[in-house]
Amino acid sequence: MRHSDGQRPRCLIPFDRREGLTTSEAAERANRTERTIRMWCRDHDIGRHVAGGPWLVSKVALAMFLNGDAAALRAYLAGDRRSPAVAGYFAAEGLSDLVERWQTQAA
């Protein structure tokens, strides 16, 4: 799916396995069915097929979606990993080191 700006959603990009959940894990976290999680991945870009495999759901994007934080989710999907609104979700998931590593690589 492409967004209105013509860009592909940047869910789980850059990729680090620690950010991902299986659909089963995401379903348990969200108290929903795996089918619902797969539909959310397709419709809201909160996950992606990595290397052609099954859906992998972003912990960060799922948290944003469940919190109804559309602005943070839009920023995340646009590739933002540094703004306080997005970085806060990484911190809440215990993934602050990813943001720090990506900031170092971008510098």
VODO-671930 format. One record per atom (N, C-alpha, C): residue number from 1; x, y, z; atom name; residue in one letter. Coordinates in nm, 4 decimals, padded with zeros to 6 digits. Layout:
REM VODO-671930
{n = NUM, x = X, y = Y, z = Z, atom = CA, res = A}
...
END
This chain:
REM VODO-671930
{n = 1, x = 00.0850, y = -00.1183, z = 00.0000, atom = N, res = M}
{n = 1, x = 00.0000, y = 00.0000, z = 00.0000, atom = CA, res = M}
{n = 1, x = 00.0889, y = 00.1237, z = 00.0000, atom = C, res = M}
{n = 2, x = 00.0459, y = 00.2234, z = -00.0717, atom = N, res = R}
{n = 2, x = 00.1180, y = 00.3512, z = -00.0731, atom = CA, res = R}
{n = 2, x = 00.0341, y = 00.4564, z = -00.0027, atom = C, res = R}
{n = 3, x = 00.1006, y = 00.5493, z = 00.0595, atom = N, res = H}
{n = 3, x = 00.0318, y = 00.6597, z = 00.1244, atom = CA, res = H}
{n = 3, x = 00.0093, y = 00.7720, z = 00.0247, atom = C, res = H}
{n = 4, x = -00.0622, y = 00.8733, z = 00.0681, atom = N, res = S}
{n = 4, x = -00.0977, y = 00.9846, z = -00.0197, atom = CA, res = S}
{n = 4, x = 00.0250, y = 01.0553, z = -00.0771, atom = C, res = S}
{n = 5, x = 00.1398, y = 01.0461, z = -00.0093, atom = N, res = D}
{n = 5, x = 00.2616, y = 01.1090, z = -00.0608, atom = CA, res = D}
{n = 5, x = 00.3338, y = 01.0201, z = -00.1621, atom = C, res = D}
{n = 6, x = 00.2768, y = 00.9045, z = -00.1931, atom = N, res = G}
{n = 6, x = 00.3346, y = 00.8138, z = -00.2909, atom = CA, res = G}
{n = 6, x = 00.4412, y = 00.7213, z = -00.2366, atom = C, res = G}
{n = 7, x = 00.4746, y = 00.7345, z = -00.1090, atom = N, res = Q}
{n = 7, x = 00.5786, y = 00.6519, z = -00.0480, atom = CA, res = Q}
{n = 7, x = 00.5193, y = 00.5242, z = 00.0116, atom = C, res = Q}
{n = 8, x = 00.5971, y = 00.4185, z = 00.0078, atom = N, res = R}
{n = 8, x = 00.5567, y = 00.2937, z = 00.0727, atom = CA, res = R}
{n = 8, x = 00.5738, y = 00.3108, z = 00.2233, atom = C, res = R}
{n = 9, x = 00.4849, y = 00.2529, z = 00.3032, atom = N, res = P}
{n = 9, x = 00.4996, y = 00.2588, z = 00.4482, atom = CA, res = P}
{n = 9, x = 00.6308, y = 00.1939, z = 00.4922, atom = C, res = P}
{n = 10, x = 00.6971, y = 00.2554, z = 00.5868, atom = N, res = R}
{n = 10, x = 00.8282, y = 00.2086, z = 00.6318, atom = CA, res = R}
{n = 10, x = 00.8183, y = 00.1324, z = 00.7635, atom = C, res = R}
{n = 11, x = 00.7228, y = 00.0406, z = 00.7698, atom = N, res = C}
{n = 11, x = 00.7067, y = -00.0431, z = 00.8879, atom = CA, res = C}
{n = 11, x = 00.8205, y = -00.1447, z = 00.8938, atom = C, res = C}
{n = 12, x = 00.8846, y = -00.1529, z = 01.0097, atom = N, res = L}
{n = 12, x = 00.9959, y = -00.2441, z = 01.0323, atom = CA, res = L}
{n = 12, x = 01.1136, y = -00.2165, z = 00.9382, atom = C, res = L}
{n = 13, x = 01.1307, y = -00.0907, z = 00.9022, atom = N, res = I}
{n = 13, x = 01.2446, y = -00.0471, z = 00.8203, atom = CA, res = I}
{n = 13, x = 01.3072, y = 00.0730, z = 00.8907, atom = C, res = I}
{n = 14, x = 01.4335, y = 00.0664, z = 00.9302, atom = N, res = P}
{n = 14, x = 01.5230, y = -00.0466, z = 00.9169, atom = CA, res = P}
{n = 14, x = 01.4749, y = -00.1645, z = 01.0018, atom = C, res = P}
{n = 15, x = 01.5141, y = -00.2843, z = 00.9599, atom = N, res = F}
{n = 15, x = 01.4655, y = -00.4051, z = 01.0243, atom = CA, res = F}
{n = 15, x = 01.5539, y = -00.4474, z = 01.1392, atom = C, res = F}
{n = 16, x = 01.4903, y = -00.4765, z = 01.2515, atom = N, res = D}
{n = 16, x = 01.5550, y = -00.5414, z = 01.3644, atom = CA, res = D}
{n = 16, x = 01.4514, y = -00.6363, z = 01.4234, atom = C, res = D}
{n = 17, x = 01.4835, y = -00.7619, z = 01.4288, atom = N, res = R}
{n = 17, x = 01.3884, y = -00.8657, z = 01.4713, atom = CA, res = R}
{n = 17, x = 01.3271, y = -00.8369, z = 01.6081, atom = C, res = R}
{n = 18, x = 01.3998, y = -00.7685, z = 01.6939, atom = N, res = R}
{n = 18, x = 01.3470, y = -00.7407, z = 01.8285, atom = CA, res = R}
{n = 18, x = 01.2219, y = -00.6538, z = 01.8256, atom = C, res = R}
{n = 19, x = 01.2030, y = -00.5781, z = 01.7171, atom = N, res = E}
{n = 19, x = 01.0840, y = -00.4929, z = 01.7076, atom = CA, res = E}
{n = 19, x = 00.9607, y = -00.5718, z = 01.6668, atom = C, res = E}
{n = 20, x = 00.9786, y = -00.6917, z = 01.6152, atom = N, res = G}
{n = 20, x = 00.8673, y = -00.7654, z = 01.5569, atom = CA, res = G}
{n = 20, x = 00.8000, y = -00.8640, z = 01.6495, atom = C, res = G}
{n = 21, x = 00.6737, y = -00.8849, z = 01.6201, atom = N, res = L}
{n = 21, x = 00.5919, y = -00.9866, z = 01.6864, atom = CA, res = L}
{n = 21, x = 00.5315, y = -01.0761, z = 01.5796, atom = C, res = L}
{n = 22, x = 00.5113, y = -01.2029, z = 01.6117, atom = N, res = T}
{n = 22, x = 00.4335, y = -01.2881, z = 01.5230, atom = CA, res = T}
{n = 22, x = 00.2871, y = -01.2442, z = 01.5334, atom = C, res = T}
{n = 23, x = 00.2055, y = -01.2871, z = 01.4404, atom = N, res = T}
{n = 23, x = 00.0627, y = -01.2522, z = 01.4495, atom = CA, res = T}
{n = 23, x = 00.0013, y = -01.3128, z = 01.5744, atom = C, res = T}
{n = 24, x = 00.0496, y = -01.4274, z = 01.6158, atom = N, res = S}
{n = 24, x = -00.0009, y = -01.4902, z = 01.7384, atom = CA, res = S}
{n = 24, x = 00.0331, y = -01.4050, z = 01.8608, atom = C, res = S}
{n = 25, x = 00.1572, y = -01.3589, z = 01.8683, atom = N, res = E}
{n = 25, x = 00.1983, y = -01.2737, z = 01.9808, atom = CA, res = E}
{n = 25, x = 00.1215, y = -01.1418, z = 01.9795, atom = C, res = E}
{n = 26, x = 00.1047, y = -01.0839, z = 01.8618, atom = N, res = A}
{n = 26, x = 00.0315, y = -00.9573, z = 01.8510, atom = CA, res = A}
{n = 26, x = -00.1147, y = -00.9761, z = 01.8894, atom = C, res = A}
{n = 27, x = -00.1739, y = -01.0884, z = 01.8493, atom = N, res = A}
{n = 27, x = -00.3137, y = -01.1164, z = 01.8827, atom = CA, res = A}
{n = 27, x = -00.3315, y = -01.1262, z = 02.0339, atom = C, res = A}
{n = 28, x = -00.2374, y = -01.1918, z = 02.0989, atom = N, res = E}
{n = 28, x = -00.2438, y = -01.2039, z = 02.2443, atom = CA, res = E}
{n = 28, x = -00.2300, y = -01.0666, z = 02.3104, atom = C, res = E}
{n = 29, x = -00.1363, y = -00.9881, z = 02.2609, atom = N, res = R}
{n = 29, x = -00.1129, y = -00.8546, z = 02.3171, atom = CA, res = R}
{n = 29, x = -00.2355, y = -00.7649, z = 02.2998, atom = C, res = R}
{n = 30, x = -00.3010, y = -00.7744, z = 02.1845, atom = N, res = A}
{n = 30, x = -00.4147, y = -00.6876, z = 02.1527, atom = CA, res = A}
{n = 30, x = -00.5493, y = -00.7477, z = 02.1951, atom = C, res = A}
{n = 31, x = -00.5464, y = -00.8717, z = 02.2423, atom = N, res = N}
{n = 31, x = -00.6689, y = -00.9431, z = 02.2785, atom = CA, res = N}
{n = 31, x = -00.7655, y = -00.9516, z = 02.1594, atom = C, res = N}
{n = 32, x = -00.7088, y = -00.9857, z = 02.0452, atom = N, res = R}
{n = 32, x = -00.7846, y = -01.0017, z = 01.9200, atom = CA, res = R}
{n = 32, x = -00.7424, y = -01.1326, z = 01.8550, atom = C, res = R}
{n = 33, x = -00.8075, y = -01.1688, z = 01.7462, atom = N, res = T}
{n = 33, x = -00.7718, y = -01.2901, z = 01.6742, atom = CA, res = T}
{n = 33, x = -00.6550, y = -01.2631, z = 01.5790, atom = C, res = T}
{n = 34, x = -00.5888, y = -01.3703, z = 01.5386, atom = N, res = E}
{n = 34, x = -00.4811, y = -01.3546, z = 01.4407, atom = CA, res = E}
{n = 34, x = -00.5357, y = -01.3005, z = 01.3094, atom = C, res = E}
{n = 35, x = -00.6551, y = -01.3400, z = 01.2738, atom = N, res = R}
{n = 35, x = -00.7166, y = -01.2885, z = 01.1506, atom = CA, res = R}
{n = 35, x = -00.7295, y = -01.1363, z = 01.1578, atom = C, res = R}
{n = 36, x = -00.7744, y = -01.0865, z = 01.2716, atom = N, res = T}
{n = 36, x = -00.7870, y = -00.9413, z = 01.2898, atom = CA, res = T}
{n = 36, x = -00.6504, y = -00.8745, z = 01.2767, atom = C, res = T}
{n = 37, x = -00.5492, y = -00.9338, z = 01.3367, atom = N, res = I}
{n = 37, x = -00.4139, y = -00.8767, z = 01.3288, atom = CA, res = I}
{n = 37, x = -00.3673, y = -00.8720, z = 01.1835, atom = C, res = I}
{n = 38, x = -00.3884, y = -00.9801, z = 01.1081, atom = N, res = R}
{n = 38, x = -00.3487, y = -00.9799, z = 00.9672, atom = CA, res = R}
{n = 38, x = -00.4239, y = -00.8714, z = 00.8893, atom = C, res = R}
{n = 39, x = -00.5516, y = -00.8519, z = 00.9201, atom = N, res = M}
{n = 39, x = -00.6285, y = -00.7453, z = 00.8533, atom = CA, res = M}
{n = 39, x = -00.5729, y = -00.6084, z = 00.8909, atom = C, res = M}
{n = 40, x = -00.5368, y = -00.5870, z = 01.0155, atom = N, res = W}
{n = 40, x = -00.4779, y = -00.4603, z = 01.0578, atom = CA, res = W}
{n = 40, x = -00.3449, y = -00.4370, z = 00.9872, atom = C, res = W}
{n = 41, x = -00.2665, y = -00.5434, z = 00.9723, atom = N, res = C}
{n = 41, x = -00.1390, y = -00.5304, z = 00.8990, atom = CA, res = C}
{n = 41, x = -00.1654, y = -00.4840, z = 00.7567, atom = C, res = C}
{n = 42, x = -00.2622, y = -00.5456, z = 00.6922, atom = N, res = R}
{n = 42, x = -00.2952, y = -00.5111, z = 00.5542, atom = CA, res = R}
{n = 42, x = -00.3556, y = -00.3715, z = 00.5433, atom = C, res = R}
{n = 43, x = -00.4472, y = -00.3389, z = 00.6324, atom = N, res = D}
{n = 43, x = -00.5237, y = -00.2141, z = 00.6215, atom = CA, res = D}
{n = 43, x = -00.4569, y = -00.0935, z = 00.6860, atom = C, res = D}
{n = 44, x = -00.3721, y = -00.1165, z = 00.7859, atom = N, res = H}
{n = 44, x = -00.3132, y = -00.0051, z = 00.8619, atom = CA, res = H}
{n = 44, x = -00.1606, y = -00.0065, z = 00.8612, atom = C, res = H}
{n = 45, x = -00.1028, y = -00.1011, z = 00.7876, atom = N, res = D}
{n = 45, x = 00.0432, y = -00.1055, z = 00.7682, atom = CA, res = D}
{n = 45, x = 00.1227, y = -00.1216, z = 00.8972, atom = C, res = D}
{n = 46, x = 00.0680, y = -00.1937, z = 00.9949, atom = N, res = I}
{n = 46, x = 00.1396, y = -00.2109, z = 01.1214, atom = CA, res = I}
{n = 46, x = 00.2335, y = -00.3310, z = 01.1194, atom = C, res = I}
{n = 47, x = 00.2410, y = -00.3996, z = 01.0071, atom = N, res = G}
{n = 47, x = 00.3308, y = -00.5135, z = 00.9915, atom = CA, res = G}
{n = 47, x = 00.3669, y = -00.5288, z = 00.8458, atom = C, res = G}
{n = 48, x = 00.4532, y = -00.6248, z = 00.8204, atom = N, res = R}
{n = 48, x = 00.4902, y = -00.6522, z = 00.6819, atom = CA, res = R}
{n = 48, x = 00.5418, y = -00.7942, z = 00.6715, atom = C, res = R}
{n = 49, x = 00.5444, y = -00.8429, z = 00.5488, atom = N, res = H}
{n = 49, x = 00.6056, y = -00.9724, z = 00.5193, atom = CA, res = H}
{n = 49, x = 00.7555, y = -00.9473, z = 00.5060, atom = C, res = H}
{n = 50, x = 00.8340, y = -01.0090, z = 00.5893, atom = N, res = V}
{n = 50, x = 00.9786, y = -00.9927, z = 00.5834, atom = CA, res = V}
{n = 50, x = 01.0353, y = -01.1104, z = 00.5046, atom = C, res = V}
{n = 51, x = 01.1080, y = -01.0795, z = 00.3987, atom = N, res = A}
{n = 51, x = 01.1695, y = -01.1803, z = 00.3120, atom = CA, res = A}
{n = 51, x = 01.0666, y = -01.2800, z = 00.2604, atom = C, res = A}
{n = 52, x = 00.9461, y = -01.2313, z = 00.2305, atom = N, res = G}
{n = 52, x = 00.8421, y = -01.3152, z = 00.1732, atom = CA, res = G}
{n = 52, x = 00.7784, y = -01.4117, z = 00.2714, atom = C, res = G}
{n = 53, x = 00.8114, y = -01.4004, z = 00.3984, atom = N, res = G}
{n = 53, x = 00.7580, y = -01.4908, z = 00.5002, atom = CA, res = G}
{n = 53, x = 00.6229, y = -01.4454, z = 00.5525, atom = C, res = G}
{n = 54, x = 00.5825, y = -01.5002, z = 00.6663, atom = N, res = P}
{n = 54, x = 00.4549, y = -01.4618, z = 00.7259, atom = CA, res = P}
{n = 54, x = 00.4607, y = -01.3180, z = 00.7775, atom = C, res = P}
{n = 55, x = 00.3443, y = -01.2654, z = 00.8140, atom = N, res = W}
{n = 55, x = 00.3395, y = -01.1302, z = 00.8692, atom = CA, res = W}
{n = 55, x = 00.4270, y = -01.1215, z = 00.9930, atom = C, res = W}
{n = 56, x = 00.4965, y = -01.0113, z = 01.0050, atom = N, res = L}
{n = 56, x = 00.5671, y = -00.9736, z = 01.1260, atom = CA, res = L}
{n = 56, x = 00.5109, y = -00.8369, z = 01.1643, atom = C, res = L}
{n = 57, x = 00.4648, y = -00.8245, z = 01.2867, atom = N, res = V}
{n = 57, x = 00.3972, y = -00.7040, z = 01.3337, atom = CA, res = V}
{n = 57, x = 00.4941, y = -00.6210, z = 01.4164, atom = C, res = V}
{n = 58, x = 00.4991, y = -00.4914, z = 01.3907, atom = N, res = S}
{n = 58, x = 00.5836, y = -00.4020, z = 01.4688, atom = CA, res = S}
{n = 58, x = 00.5210, y = -00.3797, z = 01.6061, atom = C, res = S}
{n = 59, x = 00.5978, y = -00.4066, z = 01.7111, atom = N, res = K}
{n = 59, x = 00.5508, y = -00.3778, z = 01.8470, atom = CA, res = K}
{n = 59, x = 00.5155, y = -00.2303, z = 01.8604, atom = C, res = K}
{n = 60, x = 00.5995, y = -00.1470, z = 01.8011, atom = N, res = V}
{n = 60, x = 00.5846, y = -00.0018, z = 01.8099, atom = CA, res = V}
{n = 60, x = 00.4578, y = 00.0433, z = 01.7377, atom = C, res = V}
{n = 61, x = 00.4409, y = -00.0021, z = 01.6134, atom = N, res = A}
{n = 61, x = 00.3226, y = 00.0371, z = 01.5355, atom = CA, res = A}
{n = 61, x = 00.1956, y = -00.0168, z = 01.5985, atom = C, res = A}
{n = 62, x = 00.2001, y = -00.1391, z = 01.6508, atom = N, res = L}
{n = 62, x = 00.0822, y = -00.1960, z = 01.7171, atom = CA, res = L}
{n = 62, x = 00.0439, y = -00.1117, z = 01.8384, atom = C, res = L}
{n = 63, x = 00.1414, y = -00.0720, z = 01.9175, atom = N, res = A}
{n = 63, x = 00.1126, y = 00.0111, z = 02.0358, atom = CA, res = A}
{n = 63, x = 00.0507, y = 00.1443, z = 01.9944, atom = C, res = A}
{n = 64, x = 00.1045, y = 00.2055, z = 01.8903, atom = N, res = M}
{n = 64, x = 00.0492, y = 00.3316, z = 01.8403, atom = CA, res = M}
{n = 64, x = -00.0955, y = 00.3127, z = 01.7949, atom = C, res = M}
{n = 65, x = -00.1184, y = 00.2051, z = 01.7209, atom = N, res = F}
{n = 65, x = -00.2522, y = 00.1761, z = 01.6703, atom = CA, res = F}
{n = 65, x = -00.3499, y = 00.1521, z = 01.7850, atom = C, res = F}
{n = 66, x = -00.3106, y = 00.0694, z = 01.8816, atom = N, res = L}
{n = 66, x = -00.3988, y = 00.0392, z = 01.9951, atom = CA, res = L}
{n = 66, x = -00.4260, y = 00.1623, z = 02.0808, atom = C, res = L}
{n = 67, x = -00.3298, y = 00.2544, z = 02.0870, atom = N, res = N}
{n = 67, x = -00.3477, y = 00.3785, z = 02.1631, atom = CA, res = N}
{n = 67, x = -00.4240, y = 00.4842, z = 02.0847, atom = C, res = N}
{n = 68, x = -00.4538, y = 00.4560, z = 01.9585, atom = N, res = G}
{n = 68, x = -00.5235, y = 00.5551, z = 01.8757, atom = CA, res = G}
{n = 68, x = -00.4372, y = 00.6753, z = 01.8433, atom = C, res = G}
{n = 69, x = -00.3067, y = 00.6563, z = 01.8439, atom = N, res = D}
{n = 69, x = -00.2125, y = 00.7657, z = 01.8198, atom = CA, res = D}
{n = 69, x = -00.1805, y = 00.7735, z = 01.6701, atom = C, res = D}
{n = 70, x = -00.2761, y = 00.8247, z = 01.5934, atom = N, res = A}
{n = 70, x = -00.2646, y = 00.8295, z = 01.4471, atom = CA, res = A}
{n = 70, x = -00.1469, y = 00.9160, z = 01.4023, atom = C, res = A}
{n = 71, x = -00.1204, y = 01.0247, z = 01.4727, atom = N, res = A}
{n = 71, x = -00.0101, y = 01.1134, z = 01.4332, atom = CA, res = A}
{n = 71, x = 00.1238, y = 01.0417, z = 01.4469, atom = C, res = A}
{n = 72, x = 00.1445, y = 00.9732, z = 01.5582, atom = N, res = A}
{n = 72, x = 00.2698, y = 00.8996, z = 01.5771, atom = CA, res = A}
{n = 72, x = 00.2814, y = 00.7860, z = 01.4755, atom = C, res = A}
{n = 73, x = 00.1707, y = 00.7163, z = 01.4475, atom = N, res = L}
{n = 73, x = 00.1741, y = 00.6075, z = 01.3510, atom = CA, res = L}
{n = 73, x = 00.2070, y = 00.6591, z = 01.2111, atom = C, res = L}
{n = 74, x = 00.1491, y = 00.7718, z = 01.1734, atom = N, res = R}
{n = 74, x = 00.1818, y = 00.8322, z = 01.0426, atom = CA, res = R}
{n = 74, x = 00.3305, y = 00.8662, z = 01.0345, atom = C, res = R}
{n = 75, x = 00.3820, y = 00.9247, z = 01.1421, atom = N, res = A}
{n = 75, x = 00.5243, y = 00.9611, z = 01.1450, atom = CA, res = A}
{n = 75, x = 00.6115, y = 00.8359, z = 01.1355, atom = C, res = A}
{n = 76, x = 00.5775, y = 00.7335, z = 01.2118, atom = N, res = Y}
{n = 76, x = 00.6525, y = 00.6078, z = 01.2081, atom = CA, res = Y}
{n = 76, x = 00.6514, y = 00.5486, z = 01.0674, atom = C, res = Y}
{n = 77, x = 00.5349, y = 00.5417, z = 01.0054, atom = N, res = L}
{n = 77, x = 00.5226, y = 00.4831, z = 00.8723, atom = CA, res = L}
{n = 77, x = 00.5937, y = 00.5659, z = 00.7654, atom = C, res = L}
{n = 78, x = 00.6134, y = 00.6949, z = 00.7928, atom = N, res = A}
{n = 78, x = 00.6873, y = 00.7818, z = 00.7013, atom = CA, res = A}
{n = 78, x = 00.8390, y = 00.7670, z = 00.7189, atom = C, res = A}
{n = 79, x = 00.8807, y = 00.6895, z = 00.8194, atom = N, res = G}
{n = 79, x = 01.0226, y = 00.6654, z = 00.8407, atom = CA, res = G}
{n = 79, x = 01.0830, y = 00.7369, z = 00.9600, atom = C, res = G}
{n = 80, x = 01.0024, y = 00.8145, z = 01.0323, atom = N, res = D}
{n = 80, x = 01.0508, y = 00.8871, z = 01.1500, atom = CA, res = D}
{n = 80, x = 01.0794, y = 00.7881, z = 01.2626, atom = C, res = D}
{n = 81, x = 01.2002, y = 00.7889, z = 01.3123, atom = N, res = R}
{n = 81, x = 01.2358, y = 00.7064, z = 01.4281, atom = CA, res = R}
{n = 81, x = 01.2945, y = 00.7919, z = 01.5396, atom = C, res = R}
{n = 82, x = 01.3037, y = 00.9240, z = 01.5180, atom = N, res = R}
{n = 82, x = 01.3752, y = 01.0108, z = 01.6113, atom = CA, res = R}
{n = 82, x = 01.2872, y = 01.1077, z = 01.6900, atom = C, res = R}
{n = 83, x = 01.1733, y = 01.1455, z = 01.6349, atom = N, res = S}
{n = 83, x = 01.0922, y = 01.2450, z = 01.7055, atom = CA, res = S}
{n = 83, x = 01.0478, y = 01.1891, z = 01.8405, atom = C, res = S}
{n = 84, x = 01.0265, y = 01.2761, z = 01.9371, atom = N, res = P}
{n = 84, x = 00.9853, y = 01.2295, z = 02.0696, atom = CA, res = P}
{n = 84, x = 00.8594, y = 01.1421, z = 02.0666, atom = C, res = P}
{n = 85, x = 00.7648, y = 01.1763, z = 01.9803, atom = N, res = A}
{n = 85, x = 00.6396, y = 01.0989, z = 01.9747, atom = CA, res = A}
{n = 85, x = 00.6655, y = 00.9546, z = 01.9335, atom = C, res = A}
{n = 86, x = 00.7585, y = 00.9334, z = 01.8417, atom = N, res = V}
{n = 86, x = 00.7894, y = 00.7977, z = 01.7940, atom = CA, res = V}
{n = 86, x = 00.8902, y = 00.7303, z = 01.8861, atom = C, res = V}
{n = 87, x = 00.9964, y = 00.8009, z = 01.9210, atom = N, res = A}
{n = 87, x = 01.1007, y = 00.7435, z = 02.0058, atom = CA, res = A}
{n = 87, x = 01.0451, y = 00.6987, z = 02.1404, atom = C, res = A}
{n = 88, x = 00.9422, y = 00.7677, z = 02.1895, atom = N, res = G}
{n = 88, x = 00.8794, y = 00.7290, z = 02.3155, atom = CA, res = G}
{n = 88, x = 00.8193, y = 00.5894, z = 02.3106, atom = C, res = G}
{n = 89, x = 00.7638, y = 00.5527, z = 02.1959, atom = N, res = Y}
{n = 89, x = 00.7089, y = 00.4175, z = 02.1816, atom = CA, res = Y}
{n = 89, x = 00.8207, y = 00.3137, z = 02.1777, atom = C, res = Y}
{n = 90, x = 00.9308, y = 00.3461, z = 02.1114, atom = N, res = F}
{n = 90, x = 01.0447, y = 00.2552, z = 02.1132, atom = CA, res = F}
{n = 90, x = 01.0935, y = 00.2367, z = 02.2566, atom = C, res = F}
{n = 91, x = 01.1006, y = 00.3458, z = 02.3326, atom = N, res = A}
{n = 91, x = 01.1449, y = 00.3376, z = 02.4720, atom = CA, res = A}
{n = 91, x = 01.0491, y = 00.2517, z = 02.5540, atom = C, res = A}
{n = 92, x = 00.9195, y = 00.2708, z = 02.5352, atom = N, res = A}
{n = 92, x = 00.8199, y = 00.1940, z = 02.6103, atom = CA, res = A}
{n = 92, x = 00.8301, y = 00.0442, z = 02.5817, atom = C, res = A}
{n = 93, x = 00.8781, y = 00.0101, z = 02.4633, atom = N, res = E}
{n = 93, x = 00.8944, y = -00.1307, z = 02.4259, atom = CA, res = E}
{n = 93, x = 01.0340, y = -00.1826, z = 02.4599, atom = C, res = E}
{n = 94, x = 01.1147, y = -00.1003, z = 02.5261, atom = N, res = G}
{n = 94, x = 01.2496, y = -00.1418, z = 02.5631, atom = CA, res = G}
{n = 94, x = 01.3454, y = -00.1458, z = 02.4450, atom = C, res = G}
{n = 95, x = 01.3183, y = -00.0619, z = 02.3442, atom = N, res = L}
{n = 95, x = 01.3973, y = -00.0617, z = 02.2214, atom = CA, res = L}
{n = 95, x = 01.4684, y = 00.0711, z = 02.1959, atom = C, res = L}
{n = 96, x = 01.4953, y = 00.1471, z = 02.3005, atom = N, res = S}
{n = 96, x = 01.5630, y = 00.2765, z = 02.2851, atom = CA, res = S}
{n = 96, x = 01.6972, y = 00.2625, z = 02.2160, atom = C, res = S}
{n = 97, x = 01.7638, y = 00.1500, z = 02.2386, atom = N, res = D}
{n = 97, x = 01.8957, y = 00.1312, z = 02.1761, atom = CA, res = D}
{n = 97, x = 01.8861, y = 00.1289, z = 02.0235, atom = C, res = D}
{n = 98, x = 01.7737, y = 00.0865, z = 01.9690, atom = N, res = L}
{n = 98, x = 01.7569, y = 00.0891, z = 01.8231, atom = CA, res = L}
{n = 98, x = 01.7566, y = 00.2315, z = 01.7712, atom = C, res = L}
{n = 99, x = 01.6837, y = 00.3188, z = 01.8378, atom = N, res = V}
{n = 99, x = 01.6768, y = 00.4590, z = 01.7958, atom = CA, res = V}
{n = 99, x = 01.8153, y = 00.5210, z = 01.8040, atom = C, res = V}
{n = 100, x = 01.8861, y = 00.4929, z = 01.9133, atom = N, res = E}
{n = 100, x = 02.0214, y = 00.5475, z = 01.9297, atom = CA, res = E}
{n = 100, x = 02.1145, y = 00.4957, z = 01.8199, atom = C, res = E}
{n = 101, x = 02.1060, y = 00.3666, z = 01.7882, atom = N, res = R}
{n = 101, x = 02.1907, y = 00.3091, z = 01.6843, atom = CA, res = R}
{n = 101, x = 02.1600, y = 00.3721, z = 01.5482, atom = C, res = R}
{n = 102, x = 02.0313, y = 00.3891, z = 01.5165, atom = N, res = W}
{n = 102, x = 01.9931, y = 00.4475, z = 01.3879, atom = CA, res = W}
{n = 102, x = 02.0359, y = 00.5930, z = 01.3793, atom = C, res = W}
{n = 103, x = 02.0314, y = 00.6651, z = 01.4922, atom = N, res = Q}
{n = 103, x = 02.0762, y = 00.8054, z = 01.4914, atom = CA, res = Q}
{n = 103, x = 02.2254, y = 00.8109, z = 01.4629, atom = C, res = Q}
{n = 104, x = 02.3017, y = 00.7200, z = 01.5218, atom = N, res = T}
{n = 104, x = 02.4461, y = 00.7149, z = 01.5013, atom = CA, res = T}
{n = 104, x = 02.4776, y = 00.6827, z = 01.3564, atom = C, res = T}
{n = 105, x = 02.4057, y = 00.5876, z = 01.2975, atom = N, res = Q}
{n = 105, x = 02.4294, y = 00.5479, z = 01.1580, atom = CA, res = Q}
{n = 105, x = 02.3957, y = 00.6597, z = 01.0617, atom = C, res = Q}
{n = 106, x = 02.2938, y = 00.7399, z = 01.0961, atom = N, res = A}
{n = 106, x = 02.2502, y = 00.8490, z = 01.0072, atom = CA, res = A}
{n = 106, x = 02.3446, y = 00.9674, z = 01.0132, atom = C, res = A}
{n = 107, x = 02.4203, y = 00.9794, z = 01.1214, atom = N, res = A}
{n = 107, x = 02.5103, y = 01.0952, z = 01.1391, atom = CA, res = A}
{n = 107, x = 02.6330, y = 01.0872, z = 01.0520, atom = C, res = A}
END
